Amino acid sequence: MLDEKLRQVAQRILEDAAFVFVDGGAEDAIELLNGENALSATLEFDGEFSGSMSMSASYSLAKTMAANLLGADDLDPEAESKKTDAIGELLNMVCGNLLPEIAGTSPEFKIGAPRAVSFDETKRQSADIARSNGSLVAMSVEGCEVVMSLLINDESGAGERV
């Protein structure tokens, strides 16, 4: 159920904010993406429960999303220079919308600033999810792969709420 909430929120944010459209699931996206053609960002949050989220996307999709967030063309040099920022900003939006979906609107969360990370770090976080409370969602977006992960560190059972 947590996977479905993450998928729904991520799809809504990607479509509404970055004007890119989810084509469907991509079960093996974590294997398809690699450090040479992917950008990744992560952030941490704390509140009723704590954890982290990450997002990885191909360079070409990150550039398209940056251009769309800026209201620019894909060929705009600023879109190229802002692609990592775009991943971080979209990750922040997804996290800010997902946490109330999980915990309700009463609890408050402090969401840290997104930071760029290596794709290897993102893969390690994905491995941690398999051993703990969290979610890993792979999507095909405009024919490119996007991987979103949520790791809940707390023993509060937040993952059981959905």
C-alpha positions in Angstrom: 0.0 0.0 0.0 2.9 2.3 0.7 4.3 1.7 -2.8 1.0 2.7 -4.3 0.8 6.0 -2.3 4.3 6.8 -3.3 3.6 6.0 -7.0 0.4 8.1 -6.9 1.9 11.2 -5.3 5.0 11.0 -7.5 2.9 10.7 -10.6 0.8 13.7 -9.6 3.8 15.9 -8.8 5.7 14.9 -12.0 2.7 15.6 -14.2 1.4 18.8 -12.5 4.8 20.5 -11.7 7.2 19.2 -14.3 4.7 18.5 -17.1 6.1 15.0 -17.8 3.8 12.0 -18.0 4.1 8.6 -16.4 3.9 5.8 -19.0 3.7 3.0 -16.5 5.8 0.9 -14.1 9.4 0.0 -14.8 10.1 -3.0 -12.6 13.8 -3.1 -13.2 14.5 0.6 -13.4 17.0 0.4 -10.6 19.0 -1.9 -12.8 18.5 0.0 -16.0 19.7 3.3 -14.5 23.4 3.5 -13.7 25.8 6.1 -12.4 26.8 7.1 -15.9 23.4 8.1 -17.1 21.5 9.0 -13.9 21.2 11.9 -11.5 20.1 11.3 -7.9 19.1 13.4 -5.0 18.1 12.5 -1.4 16.6 14.3 1.6 15.9 13.5 5.2 12.8 14.2 7.2 11.9 14.1 10.9 8.6 14.3 12.7 6.1 11.7 13.9 8.5 9.3 12.2 11.8 10.0 10.5 13.4 8.7 7.4 14.7 9.7 4.0 13.6 9.8 0.4 15.6 9.7 -2.8 14.9 10.2 -6.5 16.9 9.1 -9.5 16.3 9.9 -13.2 18.1 9.7 -16.4 20.1 12.8 -17.5 17.8 13.4 -20.5 14.6 13.3 -18.4 16.2 15.5 -15.7 17.0 18.1 -18.3 13.5 18.0 -19.7 12.0 18.4 -16.2 14.4 21.3 -15.4 13.3 23.0 -18.6 9.7 22.5 -17.8 10.1 23.8 -14.2 11.9 26.9 -15.6 9.4 27.4 -18.4 12.3 27.1 -20.9 13.1 25.0 -23.9 15.2 21.8 -23.5 17.9 23.5 -25.5 18.2 26.3 -23.0 21.7 26.2 -21.3 20.0 26.9 -18.0 18.0 23.7 -18.2 21.3 21.8 -18.6 22.8 23.5 -15.6 19.7 23.1 -13.4 18.9 19.4 -14.0 20.3 18.3 -10.6 18.3 21.1 -8.9 15.2 20.0 -10.6 15.5 16.4 -9.3 16.0 17.8 -5.8 13.0 20.2 -6.1 10.7 17.5 -7.4 11.8 15.2 -4.6 11.0 17.9 -2.1 7.6 18.3 -3.5 6.9 14.6 -3.5 8.1 14.2 0.1 6.0 17.2 1.2 2.9 15.8 -0.3 3.5 12.1 0.6 4.1 12.5 4.4 0.5 13.9 5.0 -0.8 11.0 2.9 0.9 8.6 5.3 0.6 10.4 8.7 -2.5 12.6 8.2 -2.5 16.3 8.3 -2.0 16.9 12.0 1.6 15.8 12.5 4.3 18.2 11.4 7.5 17.2 9.7 10.8 19.0 9.2 12.0 18.2 5.7 15.7 18.8 5.1 17.1 20.3 1.9 17.7 17.9 -0.9 21.3 17.1 -1.8 22.8 15.5 -4.9 24.2 12.0 -4.2 25.9 9.3 -6.3 23.7 6.7 -7.8 25.6 4.1 -5.8 24.3 5.8 -2.6 20.8 5.6 -4.0 21.3 1.9 -4.7 22.5 1.3 -1.1 19.4 3.0 0.2 17.2 0.8 -2.0 18.9 -2.3 -0.5 18.1 -0.9 3.0 14.4 -0.7 2.0 14.4 -4.4 1.3 15.4 -5.0 4.9 13.2 -2.4 6.6 10.1 -0.2 6.5 9.9 1.7 3.2 9.0 1.7 -0.4 10.8 1.5 -3.8 8.9 2.6 -6.9 10.2 2.5 -10.4 8.3 4.3 -13.2 8.6 4.9 -16.9 8.3 8.6 -17.5 8.3 9.9 -21.0 10.1 6.7 -22.0 12.8 7.2 -19.4 13.3 5.6 -16.0 12.6 7.3 -12.6 13.2 5.6 -9.3 11.7 6.9 -6.0 12.5 5.5 -2.6 11.2 6.1 0.8 13.0 4.7 3.9 11.3 5.0 7.3 13.9 4.8 10.1 11.6 4.9 13.0 10.1 1.9 14.7 6.7 3.7 14.9 5.1 1.5 12.4 4.4 4.4 10.0 4.6 2.0 7.1 1.7 0.0 8.6 -0.7 3.0 8.5 -1.4 2.9 4.8 
